[in-house]
Amino acid sequence: MSDISANDTEAESNLEAESSINKEQLVEAIAIGAFSLTLLGVTFTFREVPEILAQGIGPAVFPRAVLLLMLILSVILGVRAVRPARSGEVRKAMKPIPRIAYISAGMLFLFAVGLLTIGTFPSLLIFCFALSLIWGERRYLPMTITFILFAVAVYVLFEIALGTNLP
């Protein structure tokens, strides 16, 4: 009788180990990784820009950086999908996306519209303040100091260090 229960326990643990692989996430990771690698390869076919036209970073650097980041994140997703669950760990059902996430995404869209209409720095300051207020922040003096320093840092990074013109 003890042999039967031992076999049942072993079968259950094998089933648990098999079910610890999240196949959907693994397929997503492979698809995103393949997409990123393909487009990364395409960026190496870009023609070189003459030095006089190259302002700051070249036109291939930014897409390569984004694609490398996507590739790294897809590898992390793949590893998380394959790693076995820790003993006693139960995969939790995904929670619904909170309403504030949609509001924040809408604010980001309005920020992009503001970039084109009123410029980078006014949009940046308005966006930072509005998003902080929506998230519940009410310490106005630290917010003001932080956002002004952030705008200065953005200016120094893009205008001075990278030599690019912001809209």
GROMACS elastic network, one bead per residue, 0.5 to 0.9 nm:
[ bonds ]
;  ai    aj funct       b0    kb
    1     4     6  0.54123   500
    1     5     6  0.66965   500
    1     6     6  0.88261   500
    2     5     6  0.52372   500
    2     6     6  0.61045   500
    2     7     6  0.86163   500
    3     6     6  0.50870   500
    3     7     6  0.61615   500
    3     8     6  0.86051   500
    4     7     6  0.51456   500
    4     8     6  0.61851   500
    4     9     6  0.86544   500
    5     9     6  0.61166   500
    5    10     6  0.85447   500
    6     9     6  0.51212   500
    6    10     6  0.61632   500
    6    11     6  0.85871   500
    7    10     6  0.50490   500
    7    11     6  0.60706   500
    7    12     6  0.85427   500
    8    11     6  0.50702   500
    8    12     6  0.61273   500
    8    13     6  0.86397   500
    9    12     6  0.50643   500
    9    13     6  0.62157   500
    9    14     6  0.86416   500
   10    13     6  0.51182   500
   10    14     6  0.61906   500
   10    15     6  0.85743   500
   11    14     6  0.50708   500
   11    15     6  0.61175   500
   11    16     6  0.85540   500
   12    16     6  0.61028   500
   12    17     6  0.86270   500
   13    17     6  0.61569   500
   13    18     6  0.85917   500
   14    17     6  0.50529   500
   14    18     6  0.61888   500
   14    19     6  0.85617   500
   15    18     6  0.50880   500
   15    19     6  0.60826   500
   15    20     6  0.85893   500
   16    19     6  0.50850   500
   16    20     6  0.61463   500
   16    84     6  0.88292   500
   16    85     6  0.84076   500
   17    20     6  0.51869   500
   17    21     6  0.75056   500
   17    84     6  0.62908   500
   17    85     6  0.74768   500
   18    21     6  0.61171   500
   18    84     6  0.83326   500
   19    22     6  0.71525   500
   19    23     6  0.88872   500
   19    84     6  0.85829   500
   19    85     6  0.89070   500
   20    81     6  0.79406   500
   20    82     6  0.72304   500
   20    83     6  0.72358   500
   20    84     6  0.51416   500
   20    85     6  0.55053   500
   20    91     6  0.86557   500
   21    24     6  0.89097   500
   21    25     6  0.86553   500
   21    26     6  0.79584   500
   21    80     6  0.86004   500
   21    81     6  0.55734   500
   21    83     6  0.67558   500
   21    84     6  0.65904   500
   21    85     6  0.82971   500
   22    25     6  0.55416   500
   22    26     6  0.62604   500
   22    27     6  0.88208   500
   22    80     6  0.83699   500
   22    82     6  0.65482   500
   22    83     6  0.88882   500
   23    27     6  0.61300   500
   23    28     6  0.85379   500
   23    81     6  0.70151   500
   23    82     6  0.81233   500
   24    27     6  0.52309   500
   24    28     6  0.62029   500
   24    29     6  0.86123   500
   24    81     6  0.82130   500
   25    29     6  0.60156   500
   25    30     6  0.85663   500
   25    77     6  0.68428   500
   25    78     6  0.67731   500
   25    80     6  0.83324   500
   25    81     6  0.56071   500
   25    82     6  0.87446   500
   26    29     6  0.50445   500
   26    30     6  0.61936   500
   26    31     6  0.85739   500
   26    77     6  0.72389   500
   26    78     6  0.51291   500
   26    79     6  0.81878   500
   26    80     6  0.84730   500
   26    81     6  0.54720   500
   26    82     6  0.70963   500
   27    30     6  0.51495   500
   27    31     6  0.60916   500
   27    32     6  0.85623   500
   27    78     6  0.82067   500
   28    31     6  0.51050   500
   28    32     6  0.60402   500
   28    33     6  0.83653   500
   28    74     6  0.79564   500
   28    77     6  0.82388   500
   28    78     6  0.80880   500
   29    32     6  0.52368   500
   29    33     6  0.59171   500
   29    34     6  0.84601   500
   29    71     6  0.88105   500
   29    73     6  0.83079   500
   29    75     6  0.66233   500
   29    76     6  0.82343   500
   29    77     6  0.57303   500
   29    78     6  0.51399   500
   29    79     6  0.88818   500
   29    81     6  0.84648   500
   30    33     6  0.50569   500
   30    34     6  0.60012   500
   30    35     6  0.84659   500
   30    74     6  0.71544   500
   30    75     6  0.81721   500
   30    78     6  0.72110   500
   31    34     6  0.51920   500
   31    35     6  0.60792   500
   31    36     6  0.85376   500
   31    74     6  0.85526   500
   32    35     6  0.50496   500
   32    36     6  0.60257   500
   32    37     6  0.85160   500
   32    70     6  0.74021   500
   32    71     6  0.72158   500
   32    73     6  0.89713   500
   32    74     6  0.60934   500
   33    36     6  0.50884   500
   33    37     6  0.60522   500
   33    38     6  0.84889   500
   33    70     6  0.72902   500
   33    71     6  0.51753   500
   33    72     6  0.82238   500
   33    73     6  0.85248   500
   33    74     6  0.55256   500
   33    75     6  0.71846   500
   34    37     6  0.51321   500
   34    38     6  0.60339   500
   34    39     6  0.85962   500
   34    71     6  0.83360   500
   35    38     6  0.52013   500
   35    39     6  0.62429   500
   35    40     6  0.84436   500
   35    67     6  0.89184   500
   35    71     6  0.86771   500
   36    39     6  0.52918   500
   36    40     6  0.58769   500
   36    41     6  0.85180   500
   36    66     6  0.89568   500
   36    67     6  0.53604   500
   36    68     6  0.72775   500
   36    69     6  0.89651   500
   36    70     6  0.64306   500
   36    71     6  0.57656   500
   36    74     6  0.89036   500
   37    41     6  0.61445   500
   37    42     6  0.86608   500
   37    67     6  0.75473   500
   37    68     6  0.82148   500
   37    71     6  0.71191   500
   38    41     6  0.52011   500
   38    42     6  0.64382   500
   38    43     6  0.89926   500
   39    43     6  0.63983   500
   39    63     6  0.87750   500
   39    64     6  0.85267   500
   39    67     6  0.73837   500
   40    43     6  0.52304   500
   40    44     6  0.70344   500
   40    63     6  0.77914   500
   40    64     6  0.59787   500
   40    67     6  0.61469   500
   40    68     6  0.75794   500
   41    44     6  0.55136   500
   41    45     6  0.73463   500
   42    45     6  0.54349   500
   42    46     6  0.73172   500
   43    46     6  0.55070   500
   43    60     6  0.60544   500
   43    61     6  0.86419   500
   43    63     6  0.73835   500
   43    64     6  0.68031   500
   44    47     6  0.83264   500
   44    60     6  0.77561   500
   44    64     6  0.88664   500
   46    49     6  0.88152   500
   46    59     6  0.85109   500
   46    60     6  0.69827   500
   48    51     6  0.87819   500
   48    58     6  0.84076   500
   48    59     6  0.86817   500
   48    60     6  0.87765   500
   49    52     6  0.82057   500
   49    53     6  0.64139   500
   49    54     6  0.59651   500
   49    58     6  0.73107   500
   49    59     6  0.77929   500
   50    53     6  0.54564   500
   50    54     6  0.62488   500
   51    54     6  0.50774   500
   51    55     6  0.80580   500
   52    55     6  0.76765   500
   54    57     6  0.70169   500
   54    58     6  0.57643   500
   54    59     6  0.78233   500
   55    58     6  0.69240   500
   55    59     6  0.89724   500
   55   162     6  0.81997   500
   55   163     6  0.64680   500
   55   164     6  0.62496   500
   55   165     6  0.87919   500
   56   158     6  0.86971   500
   56   161     6  0.82667   500
   56   164     6  0.55829   500
   57    60     6  0.82032   500
   57    61     6  0.64230   500
   57    62     6  0.76301   500
   57   162     6  0.67451   500
   57   163     6  0.81740   500
   57   164     6  0.80134   500
   58    61     6  0.55775   500
   58    62     6  0.76677   500
   59    62     6  0.66428   500
   59    63     6  0.76920   500
   60    63     6  0.57103   500
   60    64     6  0.62011   500
   60    65     6  0.87305   500
   61    64     6  0.52032   500
   61    65     6  0.61656   500
   61    66     6  0.87585   500
   62    65     6  0.50973   500
   62    66     6  0.62744   500
   62    67     6  0.85794   500
   63    66     6  0.51485   500
   63    67     6  0.60164   500
   63    68     6  0.84578   500
   64    67     6  0.50779   500
   64    68     6  0.59580   500
   64    69     6  0.84717   500
   65    68     6  0.51455   500
   65    69     6  0.61867   500
   65    70     6  0.86508   500
   66    69     6  0.50932   500
   66    70     6  0.62259   500
   66    71     6  0.86410   500
   67    71     6  0.60919   500
   67    72     6  0.86034   500
   68    72     6  0.61619   500
   68    73     6  0.85604   500
   69    72     6  0.51267   500
   69    73     6  0.61623   500
   69    74     6  0.85577   500
   70    73     6  0.51153   500
   70    74     6  0.60800   500
   70    75     6  0.86515   500
   71    74     6  0.50837   500
   71    75     6  0.62943   500
   71    76     6  0.87395   500
   72    75     6  0.51656   500
   72    76     6  0.63699   500
   72    77     6  0.86958   500
   73    76     6  0.50127   500
   73    77     6  0.61303   500
   73    78     6  0.85630   500
   74    78     6  0.60654   500
   74    79     6  0.85769   500
   75    79     6  0.61676   500
   75    80     6  0.85795   500
   76    79     6  0.51319   500
   76    80     6  0.61625   500
   76    81     6  0.85337   500
   77    80     6  0.51377   500
   77    81     6  0.60949   500
   77    82     6  0.87262   500
   78    81     6  0.50034   500
   78    82     6  0.62665   500
   78    83     6  0.86039   500
   79    82     6  0.52368   500
   79    83     6  0.59478   500
   80    83     6  0.53926   500
   80    84     6  0.84669   500
   81    84     6  0.82669   500
   82    85     6  0.89912   500
   83    86     6  0.88954   500
   84    87     6  0.89682   500
   85    88     6  0.81083   500
   85    89     6  0.61306   500
   85    90     6  0.76757   500
   85    91     6  0.80390   500
   86    89     6  0.52776   500
   86    90     6  0.84072   500
   87    90     6  0.85140   500
   89    92     6  0.88837   500
   91    94     6  0.89551   500
   92    95     6  0.84826   500
   94    97     6  0.88001   500
   95    98     6  0.84740   500
   97   100     6  0.83742   500
   97   101     6  0.67822   500
   97   102     6  0.81204   500
   98   101     6  0.56418   500
   98   102     6  0.74000   500
   99   102     6  0.54200   500
   99   103     6  0.64794   500
   99   104     6  0.87612   500
  100   104     6  0.60131   500
  100   105     6  0.85286   500
  100   134     6  0.80648   500
  100   135     6  0.77131   500
  101   104     6  0.50589   500
  101   105     6  0.61843   500
  101   106     6  0.86302   500
  102   105     6  0.50197   500
  102   106     6  0.61849   500
  102   107     6  0.85969   500
  103   106     6  0.50410   500
  103   107     6  0.62201   500
  103   108     6  0.87027   500
  103   134     6  0.83992   500
  104   108     6  0.62691   500
  104   109     6  0.87398   500
  104   131     6  0.68803   500
  104   134     6  0.82041   500
  104   135     6  0.87417   500
  105   108     6  0.50099   500
  105   109     6  0.64042   500
  105   110     6  0.87574   500
  106   109     6  0.50399   500
  106   110     6  0.63042   500
  106   111     6  0.85907   500
  107   111     6  0.60810   500
  107   112     6  0.87047   500
  107   127     6  0.71468   500
  107   130     6  0.81337   500
  107   131     6  0.71277   500
  108   112     6  0.63870   500
  108   113     6  0.87534   500
  108   127     6  0.77513   500
  108   131     6  0.89548   500
  109   112     6  0.51589   500
  109   113     6  0.64184   500
  109   114     6  0.86322   500
  110   114     6  0.60124   500
  110   115     6  0.85944   500
  110   123     6  0.88976   500
  110   127     6  0.82228   500
  111   115     6  0.62129   500
  111   116     6  0.89123   500
  111   123     6  0.60475   500
  111   124     6  0.72917   500
  111   126     6  0.83227   500
  111   127     6  0.60470   500
  112   115     6  0.51259   500
  112   116     6  0.68311   500
  112   117     6  0.89839   500
  112   123     6  0.82547   500
  113   116     6  0.54330   500
  113   117     6  0.64094   500
  113   118     6  0.85821   500
  113   123     6  0.87433   500
  114   118     6  0.54777   500
  114   119     6  0.65191   500
  114   120     6  0.76403   500
  114   122     6  0.81977   500
  114   123     6  0.53450   500
  114   124     6  0.85618   500
  114   127     6  0.88622   500
  115   118     6  0.59497   500
  115   120     6  0.50298   500
  115   121     6  0.82311   500
  115   122     6  0.82780   500
  115   123     6  0.58358   500
  115   124     6  0.80760   500
  115   167     6  0.65915   500
  116   119     6  0.59948   500
  116   120     6  0.79506   500
  116   167     6  0.69037   500
  117   123     6  0.87899   500
  118   121     6  0.84485   500
  118   122     6  0.65932   500
  118   123     6  0.65942   500
  119   122     6  0.60574   500
  119   123     6  0.61145   500
  119   124     6  0.84977   500
  119   166     6  0.82505   500
  119   167     6  0.57815   500
  120   123     6  0.53163   500
  120   124     6  0.59257   500
  120   125     6  0.86859   500
  120   166     6  0.65820   500
  120   167     6  0.57903   500
  121   125     6  0.61571   500
  121   126     6  0.85127   500
  121   151     6  0.65105   500
  121   154     6  0.88699   500
  121   155     6  0.84874   500
  122   125     6  0.52859   500
  122   126     6  0.60984   500
  122   127     6  0.84102   500
  123   126     6  0.51594   500
  123   127     6  0.58213   500
  123   128     6  0.84079   500
  124   127     6  0.51683   500
  124   128     6  0.60860   500
  124   129     6  0.86116   500
  124   147     6  0.83816   500
  124   151     6  0.70980   500
  125   128     6  0.52301   500
  125   129     6  0.62023   500
  125   130     6  0.85238   500
  125   144     6  0.88346   500
  125   147     6  0.63591   500
  125   148     6  0.74527   500
  125   150     6  0.88602   500
  125   151     6  0.72526   500
  126   129     6  0.52769   500
  126   130     6  0.59579   500
  126   131     6  0.84007   500
  127   130     6  0.51864   500
  127   131     6  0.58946   500
  127   132     6  0.83550   500
  128   131     6  0.53278   500
  128   132     6  0.60717   500
  128   133     6  0.85874   500
  128   143     6  0.86123   500
  128   147     6  0.67955   500
  129   132     6  0.51900   500
  129   133     6  0.61555   500
  129   134     6  0.86265   500
  129   140     6  0.89623   500
  129   143     6  0.73836   500
  129   144     6  0.80423   500
  129   147     6  0.78275   500
  130   133     6  0.51349   500
  130   134     6  0.61366   500
  130   135     6  0.86006   500
  131   134     6  0.50537   500
  131   135     6  0.61487   500
  131   136     6  0.86556   500
  131   137     6  0.88491   500
  132   135     6  0.50741   500
  132   136     6  0.63086   500
  132   137     6  0.53169   500
  132   138     6  0.79955   500
  132   143     6  0.81393   500
  133   136     6  0.50490   500
  133   137     6  0.52128   500
  133   138     6  0.66656   500
  134   137     6  0.75174   500
  137   140     6  0.79935   500
  137   143     6  0.83145   500
  138   143     6  0.82863   500
  139   142     6  0.60069   500
  139   143     6  0.62675   500
  139   144     6  0.88051   500
  140   143     6  0.50295   500
  140   144     6  0.60299   500
  140   145     6  0.86604   500
  141   144     6  0.51439   500
  141   145     6  0.62727   500
  141   146     6  0.85388   500
  142   145     6  0.51860   500
  142   146     6  0.59492   500
  142   147     6  0.84712   500
  143   146     6  0.51503   500
  143   147     6  0.60280   500
  143   148     6  0.85041   500
  144   147     6  0.53186   500
  144   148     6  0.61273   500
  144   149     6  0.85515   500
  145   148     6  0.53170   500
  145   149     6  0.61646   500
  145   150     6  0.85270   500
  146   149     6  0.51900   500
  146   150     6  0.60374   500
  146   151     6  0.86673   500
  147   151     6  0.61006   500
  147   152     6  0.85339   500
  148   151     6  0.51209   500
  148   152     6  0.62307   500
  148   153     6  0.85865   500
  149   152     6  0.50589   500
  149   153     6  0.60936   500
  149   154     6  0.86253   500
  150   154     6  0.61756   500
  150   155     6  0.85950   500
  151   154     6  0.50729   500
  151   155     6  0.61927   500
  151   156     6  0.86392   500
  152   155     6  0.50362   500
  152   156     6  0.61222   500
  152   157     6  0.85233   500
  153   156     6  0.50810   500
  153   157     6  0.59934   500
  153   158     6  0.85164   500
  154   157     6  0.51519   500
  154   158     6  0.60109   500
  154   159     6  0.79225   500
  155   158     6  0.54843   500
  155   159     6  0.53290   500
  155   160     6  0.70135   500
  155   161     6  0.88415   500
  155   166     6  0.84510   500
  156   159     6  0.56746   500
  156   160     6  0.50070   500
  156   161     6  0.61812   500
  156   162     6  0.84766   500
  157   160     6  0.59355   500
  157   162     6  0.61720   500
  157   163     6  0.83142   500
  158   161     6  0.58816   500
  158   163     6  0.60527   500
  158   164     6  0.55651   500
  158   165     6  0.72295   500
  158   166     6  0.73409   500
  159   162     6  0.61269   500
  159   164     6  0.52490   500
  159   165     6  0.59396   500
  159   166     6  0.71526   500
  160   163     6  0.52019   500
  160   164     6  0.77034   500
  161   164     6  0.83773   500
